[in-house]
Amino acid sequence: MKKFIRDFIDGCLVPAVVVLVLLMSADAVAQSDRLLDAIEQVESGGRTNVVGDNGKAIGPFQIHEVYWIDAIKHDPSIGGSYSDCKDPTYARRIVRAYMDRYAPKGASDEVLARIHNGGPKGHRKDATVKYWVKVRRRL
């Protein structure tokens, strides 16, 4: 009987856990996509060929070159050049790499948005609170 129970648990529980983990991962990606959509709207209104911050930031996420360098150092597999940050898909990869490098594990949307706006310690800066309010309105 014990073997039957063990086999039953192995046969049902393990696949159920795998499905649960996959669903949680998909939910995290969807949440991440919603946040990136909101950040993109705040930064550029979804426009791609945007230059801001007196010429220091480009693309739909208004990425500065130093931000791009940090992201590429963290994940060299991204490759490309700074000017590629004008491409929305490429820019999202850069933002994700930057967040992976600097955001604490399990960081909230607020922390992530404020890091995007204020740098590695942006979530601790009072100056990024207003930015977060703008992003939150678009979530």
PyMOL commands that set and color helices and strands:
alter all, ss='L'
color gray80, all
select helices_A, chain A and resi 2-44+65-74+76-78+82-86+88-102+109-118+122-124+126-137
alter helices_A, ss='H'
color red, helices_A
select strands_A, chain A and resi 51-52+57-58+63-64
alter strands_A, ss='S'
color yellow, strands_A
deselect
rebuild
show_as cartoon
